[in-house]
Amino acid sequence: MIFDLTLCAMLYALCCLDRGSKKMKKTVYFGFMGLLVFLISASIVCPQTEKEMVLKKQAQAEVVADSDSYIIGPEDVLYIHVWREDALSRTVPVRMDGKISLPLIDEIQAAGLTPFQLKENLIQKLKQFIDSPNVSVIVTETNSFKVFVTGQVRTPGVYRLRSETTVLQIIPMAGGFTDWANQKKILIIRKENGKEKRIIVNYKKIMKGDDPRSNIILKAGDTIIIP
């Protein structure tokens, strides 16, 4: 409102320049420029509103806010936003034990849950202290969901996954097969309950639609070897 009134005053002053003396024109001109610089500076240093902060975090996020598909894991970084509760809103890392620490509720399990599930759990905990808490969970860094692709692909390496990814999808992400790749015997090494599990996948059959069940969804920590 103040900005609008000031702008109107400046425009009026500019309109009067033609009717004023040289001295008056100079005074109005420098006054106008000084005020313009002040307003621009004020807008730059003005602190972000709560809504702007949340939108900024969402823009930086690697997973959609309150997602119900991504599984949170250790080393992920979350932004927990509690509406109108700045003291509770913060960026927190997921510890190796799978928990996060927050004021009022101390520790809460995060790993193994989707952002949506964690949001619901936080709401239940915060109800003891806040009336109708409004919570959002934003994953700003996905450090836990990694798979390793090695062997006869053009760009082997570590790949961070943001959503469910199948064998069929990971190969193009790794640059595709080399000319010497054996597409019929892709090996997936997976750890389950402390034991190593080996899965052989025939990529050509998946592509033809002969064996759609082999197009398995990858899990965090999987190693995909293309011989």
C-alpha positions in Angstrom: 0.0 0.0 0.0 2.8 2.4 1.0 4.7 1.5 -2.2 1.7 2.2 -4.4 1.1 5.6 -2.8 4.8 6.5 -3.2 4.8 5.4 -6.8 1.7 7.6 -7.5 3.5 10.6 -5.9 6.6 10.0 -8.0 4.6 9.8 -11.2 2.8 13.1 -10.3 6.1 14.8 -9.6 7.4 13.6 -13.0 4.4 15.1 -14.7 5.1 18.4 -13.1 8.7 18.6 -14.4 7.7 20.3 -17.7 6.1 23.2 -15.8 8.8 23.7 -13.2 12.1 25.6 -13.3 15.5 24.0 -14.1 16.4 23.9 -10.4 13.1 22.3 -9.5 13.5 19.7 -12.3 16.9 18.8 -10.9 15.7 18.6 -7.4 12.7 16.4 -8.3 14.9 14.2 -10.6 17.5 13.4 -7.9 14.7 13.0 -5.3 13.0 10.5 -7.5 16.2 8.5 -8.1 17.0 8.4 -4.4 13.6 7.2 -3.5 13.6 4.6 -6.2 17.0 3.2 -5.0 15.6 3.1 -1.4 12.5 1.2 -2.4 14.4 -1.4 -4.5 16.9 -1.9 -1.6 14.0 -2.3 0.9 12.4 -5.0 -1.3 15.6 -6.9 -1.6 16.4 -7.0 2.2 12.7 -7.6 3.1 12.5 -11.0 4.9 10.8 -13.9 3.2 7.3 -14.6 4.2 6.3 -18.0 5.5 4.6 -18.9 2.2 7.6 -17.8 0.2 9.9 -20.0 2.3 7.7 -23.0 1.7 7.5 -22.4 -2.0 11.2 -22.0 -2.2 11.7 -25.4 -0.4 9.2 -27.0 -2.7 11.1 -25.7 -5.7 14.3 -27.1 -4.4 12.7 -30.4 -3.4 13.8 -33.7 -5.0 10.4 -35.3 -4.2 6.9 -33.9 -4.3 5.8 -32.5 -1.0 3.9 -35.1 1.1 4.5 -37.7 -1.5 2.9 -41.1 -1.0 5.4 -43.1 -3.2 8.9 -42.2 -2.1 10.3 -44.1 0.9 12.3 -42.0 3.2 15.7 -43.5 4.2 18.8 -42.7 6.4 20.8 -39.7 5.2 17.8 -38.1 3.4 17.3 -34.4 4.3 13.7 -33.3 5.1 12.1 -29.9 5.5 9.3 -30.1 8.1 7.0 -27.1 7.9 4.4 -26.5 10.6 2.1 -23.7 9.6 2.4 -20.6 11.7 4.9 -22.3 14.0 8.3 -21.0 12.9 10.0 -22.5 16.0 9.0 -26.0 14.8 9.6 -25.6 11.1 13.1 -26.7 10.2 15.4 -28.7 7.9 16.4 -32.0 9.5 18.6 -34.9 8.4 17.4 -38.5 8.8 19.9 -40.2 11.1 21.4 -43.6 10.5 19.0 -45.1 13.0 16.1 -43.8 10.8 14.9 -41.1 13.2 14.6 -37.3 13.2 14.6 -35.0 16.1 12.1 -32.1 16.5 11.1 -29.8 19.3 8.2 -30.9 21.5 8.0 -34.4 20.2 11.8 -35.2 20.6 12.4 -38.2 18.3 10.2 -39.8 15.7 10.8 -42.6 13.1 11.1 -41.3 9.5 13.0 -44.0 7.6 10.7 -46.6 6.0 7.8 -44.2 5.7 6.6 -42.0 2.8 6.5 -38.2 3.4 2.7 -38.5 3.6 2.9 -41.1 6.3 5.4 -39.1 8.3 3.2 -36.1 8.0 0.3 -37.9 9.5 2.4 -39.2 12.4 3.7 -35.7 13.1 0.2 -34.3 13.1 -0.9 -36.9 15.7 2.1 -36.1 17.9 1.7 -32.3 17.6 -2.0 -32.5 18.5 -1.0 -32.8 22.1 0.5 -29.3 21.9 -1.1 -27.4 19.0 -4.7 -27.1 17.9 -5.3 -28.6 14.4 -1.6 -28.6 13.3 -1.0 -28.1 9.6 2.2 -30.0 8.6 4.1 -30.6 5.3 7.0 -32.9 4.8 9.4 -32.0 1.9 12.3 -34.2 0.9 15.0 -31.7 -0.1 17.8 -34.3 -0.6 17.4 -38.0 -1.5 20.6 -39.5 -0.3 19.3 -42.9 0.7 17.7 -44.3 -2.4 20.8 -45.2 -4.4 21.5 -48.1 -6.8 24.7 -49.1 -8.4 25.0 -49.9 -12.2 28.1 -51.5 -13.5 29.4 -53.6 -16.4 28.5 -53.1 -20.0 26.6 -49.8 -19.9 27.9 -46.5 -21.3 27.8 -44.6 -18.0 28.2 -46.9 -15.1 28.0 -45.4 -11.6 25.8 -44.6 -8.6 22.2 -43.4 -9.4 20.0 -41.7 -6.9 16.3 -42.5 -7.6 13.5 -40.2 -6.7 10.6 -42.6 -7.4 9.9 -46.2 -8.3 12.3 -47.3 -11.0 12.3 -50.6 -12.9 15.1 -52.6 -14.6 13.7 -51.4 -17.9 14.0 -47.8 -16.8 17.5 -47.9 -15.2 19.3 -49.0 -18.4 18.6 -45.8 -20.4 19.5 -43.7 -17.3 22.9 -45.4 -17.4 23.4 -44.5 -21.1 22.2 -47.7 -22.6 24.1 -50.9 -23.3 27.5 -51.1 -24.9 27.9 -53.2 -28.1 29.2 -56.2 -26.0 26.5 -56.3 -23.4 24.7 -59.6 -22.7 21.2 -58.4 -22.3 19.8 -61.8 -21.5 21.7 -62.3 -18.2 21.5 -59.0 -16.2 22.4 -59.7 -12.6 20.7 -57.8 -9.7 22.4 -58.3 -6.3 20.1 -57.3 -3.4 20.4 -57.5 0.4 17.3 -58.7 2.2 17.2 -59.5 5.9 21.0 -59.5 6.1 21.3 -62.0 3.2 22.4 -61.6 -0.3 19.9 -62.3 -3.0 20.8 -62.8 -6.7 18.2 -62.2 -9.5 18.8 -62.9 -13.2 16.9 -60.7 -15.6 16.4 -61.2 -19.3 16.2 -57.7 -20.7 15.3 -58.8 -24.2 12.3 -60.8 -23.0 11.1 -57.8 -21.0 11.3 -55.6 -24.1 9.3 -58.1 -26.1 6.7 -58.4 -23.4 7.4 -62.1 -22.9 8.3 -61.8 -19.3 6.8 -58.6 -17.7 7.2 -60.0 -14.2 11.0 -59.8 -14.6 10.8 -56.0 -14.9 11.2 -55.7 -11.2 11.1 -52.5 -9.2 14.6 -51.7 -7.9 15.3 -51.2 -4.2 17.7 -49.0 -2.4 21.2 -50.5 -2.4 20.6 -52.8 -5.4 23.6 -53.5 -7.6 22.8 -54.1 -11.3 25.5 -55.9 -13.2 25.4 -56.1 -17.0 27.9 -58.8 -18.2 
